[in-house]
Amino acid sequence: MDNMATTKNFIDVIREKLKTHPDLADSVEDARFAASIADAIFNARSQQGKTQAELGALIGMNQSAIARMEDADYGRHSITSLRRVASALGKRLEVRFTDTYTTMAWPHHIDMEIEKPIAWSHPMSEWNQLSHQLSKSLADPITYKIS
């Protein structure tokens, strides 16, 4: 029985990796940030009942430009284009600075249970889905169940 492998808490393993690999932590944050922008655009457009082509026409962009902006892997959103999107959808763009979360500040009681693939209202790459959910889990002091 001494050779039996022990089970590690997934979040503790990730926390340790992020603490010891700052480049990985930066990549996770970059992916989370890009995904949150893409998701915000997608949700605002969908709530207005507009297609990508309709939104594009309102702001002088083609449908493929809107699709790029709604892609979680796209990281080149400009403040100008985001303001145009917001205005066309009757919204206002807001920028906030919040406290950062370090590996020492992240909650220690998070438990993640993965039963099936993560479901999103917006298509994202698997990596961005996982990193987005992971960064939410590490930042929010609540228990998440991915289903």
KEKE-3310 file (N, C-alpha, C; in steps of 0.2 Angstrom, whole numbers, plus 5000, padded with zeros to 4 digits):
npx = (5004:5011:5015:5005:4998:4994:4980:4979:4973:4966:4965:4975:4987:4987:4988:5001:5008:5006:5011:5025:5028:5028:5026:5016:5006:5004:4999:4988:4980:4980:4972:4960:4956:4955:4945:4934:4931:4927:4916:4908:4905:4898:4887:4881:4877:4869:4859:4852:4847:4853:4862:4879:4882:4873:4876:4889:4886:4881:4891:4901:4909:4914:4905:4914:4924:4917:4915:4928:4931:4923:4929:4937:4950:4956:4965:4966:4958:4952:4951:4943:4936:4928:4921:4913:4906:4899:4891:4883:4875:4868:4874:4887:4904:4914:4928:4937:4949:4954:4958:4972:4974:4985:4994:4995:4984:4973:4958:4958:4949:4943:4934:4934:4924:4923:4913:4908:4910:4914:4901:4897:4890:4895:4906:4922:4939:4946:4956:4955:4942:4945:4955:4948:4938:4946:4953:4942:4938:4949:4949:4937:4929:4921:4913:4915:4906:4909:4899)
npy = (4994:5006:5011:5016:5029:5046:5056:5072:5089:5097:5111:5115:5110:5117:5130:5130:5128:5140:5149:5146:5147:5161:5165:5156:5159:5172:5169:5162:5173:5182:5174:5173:5186:5190:5181:5185:5198:5194:5186:5196:5205:5196:5192:5205:5208:5197:5199:5210:5204:5204:5200:5195:5201:5212:5220:5223:5231:5242:5248:5250:5239:5223:5207:5197:5204:5206:5193:5190:5198:5192:5181:5170:5169:5180:5194:5207:5219:5235:5250:5260:5252:5244:5254:5258:5247:5245:5257:5256:5246:5251:5253:5256:5258:5252:5254:5246:5245:5233:5224:5213:5195:5186:5171:5168:5175:5169:5159:5145:5135:5130:5118:5109:5100:5090:5084:5083:5090:5108:5119:5133:5149:5154:5150:5143:5140:5124:5126:5140:5139:5131:5139:5151:5146:5141:5153:5160:5152:5152:5166:5169:5167:5155:5139:5129:5120:5112:5109)
npz = (5000:5002:4990:4984:4974:4978:4978:4971:4974:4961:4959:4969:4963:4951:4956:4961:4950:4943:4952:4952:4938:4931:4917:4912:4921:4916:4903:4906:4911:4901:4891:4898:4899:4885:4882:4890:4885:4872:4875:4881:4870:4862:4870:4872:4859:4855:4865:4860:4849:4837:4822:4817:4805:4805:4816:4812:4800:4806:4812:4802:4799:4792:4793:4796:4803:4815:4819:4822:4833:4842:4844:4856:4855:4849:4852:4850:4852:4850:4860:4853:4844:4852:4859:4848:4845:4857:4858:4846:4851:4860:4872:4885:4885:4898:4908:4921:4934:4944:4959:4959:4959:4968:4969:4982:4987:4982:4985:4996:4997:4986:4975:4962:4951:4937:4926:4913:4897:4897:4895:4885:4880:4869:4856:4861:4861:4867:4876:4880:4886:4897:4903:4906:4914:4925:4929:4934:4944:4952:4956:4962:4977:4979:4977:4962:4950:4936:4922)
capx = (5000:5015:5017:4999:4998:4990:4976:4980:4968:4967:4967:4982:4992:4987:4990:5008:5011:5006:5016:5032:5029:5024:5024:5010:5001:5002:4996:4981:4976:4978:4967:4954:4954:4952:4938:4929:4929:4923:4910:4904:4902:4893:4881:4877:4874:4864:4853:4849:4844:4857:4867:4886:4882:4869:4881:4895:4884:4879:4898:4905:4913:4910:4903:4920:4927:4913:4916:4935:4930:4919:4933:4941:4958:4957:4967:4968:4952:4954:4946:4939:4931:4924:4916:4908:4901:4894:4886:4878:4871:4864:4878:4892:4910:4917:4935:4939:4955:4953:4964:4975:4974:4991:4993:4994:4977:4967:4955:4960:4943:4939:4934:4931:4922:4922:4909:4907:4914:4911:4896:4897:4885:4899:4911:4929:4944:4946:4961:4952:4937:4947:4958:4943:4934:4951:4954:4936:4938:4955:4948:4931:4929:4915:4914:4912:4905:4909:4894)
capy = (5000:5012:5013:5019:5036:5050:5061:5079:5093:5100:5118:5116:5109:5123:5136:5129:5129:5147:5152:5144:5148:5167:5165:5152:5163:5178:5167:5161:5179:5184:5170:5175:5193:5190:5177:5189:5203:5191:5184:5202:5207:5191:5192:5211:5208:5192:5201:5214:5201:5206:5195:5198:5206:5218:5224:5226:5236:5248:5251:5250:5233:5217:5202:5193:5208:5205:5186:5190:5201:5188:5175:5171:5168:5186:5198:5214:5223:5242:5254:5263:5247:5242:5259:5258:5241:5247:5263:5253:5241:5255:5251:5261:5254:5254:5250:5246:5242:5229:5221:5207:5190:5182:5164:5168:5178:5164:5155:5138:5130:5129:5112:5108:5093:5090:5078:5083:5096:5114:5122:5140:5152:5156:5145:5145:5134:5121:5129:5146:5137:5129:5144:5155:5143:5141:5159:5162:5148:5155:5172:5169:5162:5150:5132:5129:5113:5113:5104)
capz = (5000:5002:4983:4981:4972:4982:4974:4973:4973:4955:4960:4972:4958:4946:4960:4962:4943:4941:4957:4950:4931:4929:4910:4912:4924:4912:4898:4908:4912:4894:4888:4902:4897:4878:4882:4893:4880:4866:4878:4882:4864:4859:4874:4871:4852:4856:4869:4855:4843:4830:4819:4817:4799:4806:4820:4807:4796:4810:4814:4797:4799:4789:4797:4798:4808:4821:4821:4825:4839:4846:4845:4862:4854:4847:4858:4847:4852:4852:4864:4848:4841:4858:4860:4842:4847:4863:4856:4841:4854:4866:4878:4886:4887:4905:4910:4928:4937:4950:4963:4956:4963:4968:4971:4990:4989:4980:4990:4997:4998:4979:4973:4955:4949:4930:4924:4906:4894:4899:4891:4885:4876:4864:4855:4862:4860:4874:4881:4883:4890:4903:4907:4908:4920:4930:4932:4938:4950:4957:4958:4966:4983:4979:4974:4955:4947:4929:4919)
cpx = (5004:5016:5010:5000:4993:4986:4978:4974:4970:4969:4973:4987:4992:4990:4998:5011:5011:5010:5023:5033:5025:5022:5017:5005:4999:4998:4988:4977:4975:4972:4960:4952:4951:4945:4933:4927:4925:4916:4905:4901:4897:4887:4877:4874:4868:4858:4849:4846:4847:4862:4874:4886:4878:4873:4886:4892:4883:4886:4903:4911:4910:4909:4909:4924:4924:4915:4923:4935:4927:4923:4937:4948:4960:4959:4969:4962:4955:4949:4941:4934:4926:4919:4911:4903:4896:4889:4881:4873:4867:4868:4883:4898:4913:4923:4936:4945:4953:4959:4966:4974:4981:4989:4992:4987:4972:4965:4958:4955:4940:4940:4931:4930:4920:4919:4908:4910:4910:4906:4896:4892:4889:4905:4918:4933:4944:4950:4958:4946:4939:4951:4953:4940:4939:4952:4948:4936:4944:4953:4942:4931:4923:4917:4911:4911:4904:4904:4891)
cpy = (5006:5015:5016:5027:5040:5055:5068:5083:5097:5108:5120:5115:5115:5129:5136:5130:5136:5151:5151:5146:5155:5168:5162:5156:5169:5175:5165:5167:5182:5181:5172:5181:5193:5186:5181:5195:5200:5189:5190:5205:5202:5191:5199:5211:5203:5195:5206:5211:5202:5201:5199:5203:5212:5222:5227:5231:5243:5252:5252:5245:5228:5212:5198:5197:5207:5198:5186:5193:5197:5181:5175:5171:5175:5191:5205:5219:5230:5245:5257:5258:5245:5247:5259:5253:5243:5252:5260:5248:5245:5254:5257:5256:5256:5250:5251:5243:5239:5226:5214:5201:5186:5175:5163:5171:5173:5160:5148:5133:5128:5121:5112:5101:5093:5083:5077:5089:5103:5117:5130:5142:5154:5151:5147:5139:5131:5124:5136:5144:5135:5135:5149:5153:5143:5148:5162:5158:5150:5162:5173:5164:5158:5144:5132:5121:5114:5107:5107)
cpz = (5000:4995:4980:4980:4976:4977:4976:4971:4966:4956:4964:4967:4953:4950:4960:4955:4942:4946:4954:4942:4929:4922:4909:4915:4920:4906:4900:4909:4905:4891:4892:4900:4890:4878:4885:4888:4874:4869:4879:4876:4861:4863:4873:4864:4852:4859:4865:4849:4837:4828:4819:4811:4801:4811:4816:4803:4800:4812:4808:4796:4795:4795:4800:4803:4815:4824:4825:4832:4844:4847:4851:4861:4851:4852:4855:4847:4854:4856:4859:4845:4846:4859:4854:4843:4852:4861:4851:4845:4860:4872:4879:4888:4894:4906:4917:4929:4944:4953:4959:4961:4962:4970:4979:4992:4987:4985:4990:4997:4992:4978:4966:4953:4941:4928:4917:4903:4896:4893:4891:4880:4869:4863:4857:4861:4867:4879:4884:4887:4897:4907:4910:4915:4926:4933:4936:4944:4955:4959:4963:4971:4984:4976:4967:4954:4940:4926:4913)
residu = (MET:ASP:ASN:MET:ALA:THR:THR:LYS:ASN:PHE:ILE:ASP:VAL:ILE:ARG:GLU:LYS:LEU:LYS:THR:HIS:PRO:ASP:LEU:ALA:ASP:SER:VAL:GLU:ASP:ALA:ARG:PHE:ALA:ALA:SER:ILE:ALA:ASP:ALA:ILE:PHE:ASN:ALA:ARG:SER:GLN:GLN:GLY:LYS:THR:GLN:ALA:GLU:LEU:GLY:ALA:LEU:ILE:GLY:MET:ASN:GLN:SER:ALA:ILE:ALA:ARG:MET:GLU:ASP:ALA:ASP:TYR:GLY:ARG:HIS:SER:ILE:THR:SER:LEU:ARG:ARG:VAL:ALA:SER:ALA:LEU:GLY:LYS:ARG:LEU:GLU:VAL:ARG:PHE:THR:ASP:THR:TYR:THR:THR:MET:ALA:TRP:PRO:HIS:HIS:ILE:ASP:MET:GLU:ILE:GLU:LYS:PRO:ILE:ALA:TRP:SER:HIS:PRO:MET:SER:GLU:TRP:ASN:GLN:LEU:SER:HIS:GLN:LEU:SER:LYS:SER:LEU:ALA:ASP:PRO:ILE:THR:TYR:LYS:ILE:SER)
# end
